[in-house]
Amino acid sequence: MKIIAIGDCMMTYACRAGGISHCISCTDATEAGHALDAALAEEDTGVVLMLDRYLTDIRLPPSRGAYPVIIGIPGPGGPVRGEDAVTHAVRKVAGRHMPGVER
């Protein structure tokens, strides 16, 4: 299964530096929506990391099962709404507050 990152150029550069080879840079939510459709059409897509500000304007397709997983990643200004998905998932697993993260 492959991981695909969809976001602005800053996010995709960071993802490439982190070892994610399939990155799609977009300038707005419309481009990101088309990129998401293309990523979900590929059979071997397992995880899609998407800039959360793009996710607020995109209607997600119905789930086809456990995969692919779509995860919203906050930009440099922080999460668009409340707590980001990554922090929430870590908090749920760890069962406690993460140091340095406000509630």
PEMOCOR-V184919 format. One record per residue. N is the residue number from 1. RES is the residue in three letters. SS is DSSP state (H for helix, E for strand, L for the rest). PHI is phi in degrees with one decimal (NA if undefined). OMEGA is omega in radians with two decimals (NA if undefined). Layout:
[[N,RES,SS,PHI,OMEGA] [N,RES,SS,PHI,OMEGA]]
This chain:
[[1,MET,L,NA,-3.14] [2,LYS,E,-109.3,3.09] [3,ILE,E,-104.5,3.12] [4,ILE,E,-122.4,3.09] [5,ALA,E,-108.0,3.11] [6,ILE,E,-126.8,-3.13] [7,GLY,E,-175.2,3.10] [8,ASP,L,-76.4,-3.05] [9,CYS,H,-63.1,-3.14] [10,MET,H,-65.2,3.13] [11,MET,H,-66.1,-3.11] [12,THR,H,-67.9,3.05] [13,TYR,H,-62.1,3.14] [14,ALA,H,-64.3,3.12] [15,CYS,H,-66.9,3.08] [16,ARG,H,-61.8,3.11] [17,ALA,H,-63.5,3.12] [18,GLY,L,-85.0,3.05] [19,GLY,L,102.1,3.10] [20,ILE,L,-88.2,-3.04] [21,SER,L,-87.1,-3.13] [22,HIS,E,-99.3,-3.11] [23,CYS,E,-125.0,3.13] [24,ILE,E,-123.1,-3.14] [25,SER,E,-90.4,-3.10] [26,CYS,L,-129.5,3.12] [27,THR,L,-103.0,3.14] [28,ASP,L,-155.5,-3.08] [29,ALA,H,-67.3,3.13] [30,THR,H,-64.9,3.09] [31,GLU,H,-61.1,-3.13] [32,ALA,H,-64.2,3.10] [33,GLY,H,-63.1,3.09] [34,HIS,H,-65.8,3.12] [35,ALA,H,-64.9,3.11] [36,LEU,H,-65.0,3.10] [37,ASP,H,-58.3,3.13] [38,ALA,H,-65.9,-3.14] [39,ALA,H,-65.5,-3.12] [40,LEU,H,-73.0,3.12] [41,ALA,H,-74.9,3.13] [42,GLU,L,-79.3,-3.07] [43,GLU,L,-63.8,-3.02] [44,ASP,L,-95.4,3.10] [45,THR,E,-76.2,-3.13] [46,GLY,E,-107.9,-3.11] [47,VAL,E,-138.3,3.03] [48,VAL,E,-119.0,3.04] [49,LEU,E,-96.3,-3.09] [50,MET,E,-132.3,3.09] [51,LEU,E,-57.8,-2.99] [52,ASP,H,-63.2,3.13] [53,ARG,H,-69.5,3.04] [54,TYR,H,-75.9,-3.12] [55,LEU,H,-63.9,-3.12] [56,THR,L,-66.5,-3.10] [57,ASP,L,-104.7,-3.07] [58,ILE,L,-112.5,3.03] [59,ARG,L,-86.5,-3.11] [60,LEU,L,-77.5,3.10] [61,PRO,L,-70.2,3.09] [62,PRO,L,-61.6,-3.12] [63,SER,L,-66.7,3.10] [64,ARG,L,-102.5,-3.10] [65,GLY,L,141.9,-3.10] [66,ALA,L,-71.3,-3.11] [67,TYR,L,-125.1,0.00] [68,PRO,L,-80.0,3.10] [69,VAL,E,-96.0,3.11] [70,ILE,E,-110.5,-3.08] [71,ILE,E,-120.3,3.07] [72,GLY,E,-81.3,-3.13] [73,ILE,E,-110.0,-3.13] [74,PRO,L,-69.4,3.08] [75,GLY,E,-83.7,-3.10] [76,PRO,L,-63.3,3.12] [77,GLY,L,-82.7,-3.12] [78,GLY,E,96.5,-3.11] [79,PRO,L,-66.7,-3.14] [80,VAL,L,-66.7,-3.12] [81,ARG,L,-127.7,3.02] [82,GLY,L,56.1,-3.08] [83,GLU,L,-88.2,3.12] [84,ASP,L,-72.7,-3.04] [85,ALA,H,-62.8,-3.11] [86,VAL,H,-66.9,3.12] [87,THR,H,-61.6,3.12] [88,HIS,H,-61.1,-3.13] [89,ALA,H,-64.2,3.14] [90,VAL,H,-65.4,3.13] [91,ARG,H,-62.2,-3.13] [92,LYS,H,-64.9,-3.13] [93,VAL,H,-72.9,-3.09] [94,ALA,H,-75.2,3.12] [95,GLY,L,76.3,3.13] [96,ARG,L,-154.5,-3.12] [97,HIS,L,-73.4,3.10] [98,MET,L,-82.3,3.12] [99,PRO,L,-60.0,3.07] [100,GLY,L,82.1,-3.14] [101,VAL,L,-117.1,3.12] [102,GLU,L,-73.4,3.07] [103,ARG,L,-82.6,NA]]
